[in-house]
Amino acid sequence: MKGLKRDPKSYDALSGAALVLLAKKRVPEAIAKVQSVVEISPTSANATLLGKLYIENKQASLAETALQKARELDAKNADATYLLYQLKLARERKTRRTDW
């Protein structure tokens, strides 16, 4: 995290910090770092990582938005496509349970 002190907008430093925070199970802080990464470098991979973190933090609607952005940036992003499908299935299961 020393790199962030030298350059708070450094893509590499932000990415590294996010991974360290994720490993420490500090998901909300990791989300904040990855949001910064996405602002600096809006790639499909970065948006997918943000979507995964939102899923980990049980923020389905934000995850869906991030994953849709990932698909806009790369329509062949299989990881984002799969995760969007999983979110859709989970939403349908939840809806069926509340319809009883």
C-alpha positions as CSV (number, residue, x, y, z in Angstrom):
1,M,0.0,0.0,0.0
2,K,3.1,2.2,0.0
3,G,2.6,2.8,-3.7
4,L,-0.7,4.5,-3.0
5,K,1.0,7.0,-0.8
6,R,3.3,7.9,-3.6
7,D,0.6,8.0,-6.3
8,P,-3.0,7.6,-5.1
9,K,-4.2,7.3,-8.7
10,S,-1.8,4.5,-9.6
11,Y,-3.7,1.6,-11.3
12,D,-1.2,-1.0,-10.2
13,A,-1.1,0.2,-6.6
14,L,-4.9,0.4,-6.4
15,S,-5.3,-3.1,-7.9
16,G,-2.7,-4.5,-5.5
17,A,-4.4,-2.8,-2.5
18,A,-7.8,-4.2,-3.6
19,L,-6.4,-7.8,-3.7
20,V,-4.7,-7.4,-0.3
21,L,-8.0,-6.1,1.2
22,L,-9.9,-8.9,-0.4
23,A,-7.5,-11.5,1.0
24,K,-8.1,-10.0,4.4
25,K,-11.9,-10.2,3.9
26,R,-12.2,-6.5,3.9
27,V,-14.7,-6.5,1.0
28,P,-16.2,-3.0,1.4
29,E,-12.7,-1.4,1.3
30,A,-11.7,-3.6,-1.6
31,I,-14.8,-2.4,-3.5
32,A,-13.8,1.2,-2.9
33,K,-10.3,0.5,-4.4
34,V,-11.7,-1.4,-7.4
35,Q,-14.2,1.4,-8.0
36,S,-11.1,3.7,-8.3
37,V,-9.4,1.3,-10.6
38,V,-12.5,1.2,-12.9
39,E,-12.5,5.0,-13.0
40,I,-8.9,5.0,-14.1
41,S,-9.0,2.0,-16.4
42,P,-12.6,1.0,-17.4
43,T,-11.8,-2.4,-18.8
44,S,-14.1,-5.4,-18.9
45,A,-11.9,-7.3,-16.5
46,N,-11.9,-4.5,-14.0
47,A,-15.7,-4.1,-14.2
48,T,-16.1,-7.9,-13.8
49,L,-13.9,-7.8,-10.6
50,L,-16.1,-5.1,-9.3
51,G,-19.2,-7.1,-10.0
52,K,-17.7,-10.1,-8.2
53,L,-16.9,-8.0,-5.2
54,Y,-20.5,-6.7,-5.1
55,I,-21.7,-10.2,-5.2
56,E,-19.4,-11.1,-2.3
57,N,-20.9,-8.1,-0.4
58,K,-24.5,-9.2,-1.3
59,Q,-25.2,-6.1,-3.4
60,A,-26.9,-7.8,-6.4
61,S,-28.2,-4.7,-8.2
62,L,-24.7,-3.0,-8.1
63,A,-23.2,-6.3,-9.2
64,E,-25.5,-6.5,-12.2
65,T,-24.7,-3.0,-13.2
66,A,-21.0,-3.6,-13.1
67,L,-21.3,-6.9,-14.9
68,Q,-23.4,-5.3,-17.6
69,K,-20.8,-2.7,-18.1
70,A,-18.2,-5.5,-18.4
71,R,-20.3,-7.0,-21.2
72,E,-20.6,-3.6,-22.9
73,L,-16.8,-3.3,-22.9
74,D,-16.3,-6.9,-24.1
75,A,-19.4,-8.9,-25.3
76,K,-17.3,-12.1,-25.2
77,N,-16.6,-11.8,-21.5
78,A,-17.7,-15.3,-20.4
79,D,-17.1,-14.6,-16.7
80,A,-19.4,-11.6,-16.7
81,T,-22.0,-13.5,-18.8
82,Y,-22.0,-16.4,-16.4
83,L,-22.3,-14.2,-13.3
84,L,-25.2,-12.2,-14.8
85,Y,-26.9,-15.5,-15.5
86,Q,-26.3,-16.7,-11.9
87,L,-27.8,-13.4,-10.6
88,K,-30.8,-13.8,-12.8
89,L,-31.4,-17.4,-11.5
90,A,-31.0,-16.3,-7.9
91,R,-33.5,-13.5,-8.4
92,E,-36.0,-15.9,-10.0
93,R,-35.6,-18.4,-7.2
94,K,-36.2,-15.6,-4.7
95,T,-39.3,-14.4,-6.5
96,R,-40.7,-18.0,-6.7
97,R,-40.3,-18.4,-2.9
98,T,-42.1,-15.2,-2.2
99,D,-45.0,-16.1,-4.5
100,W,-46.2,-18.8,-2.3
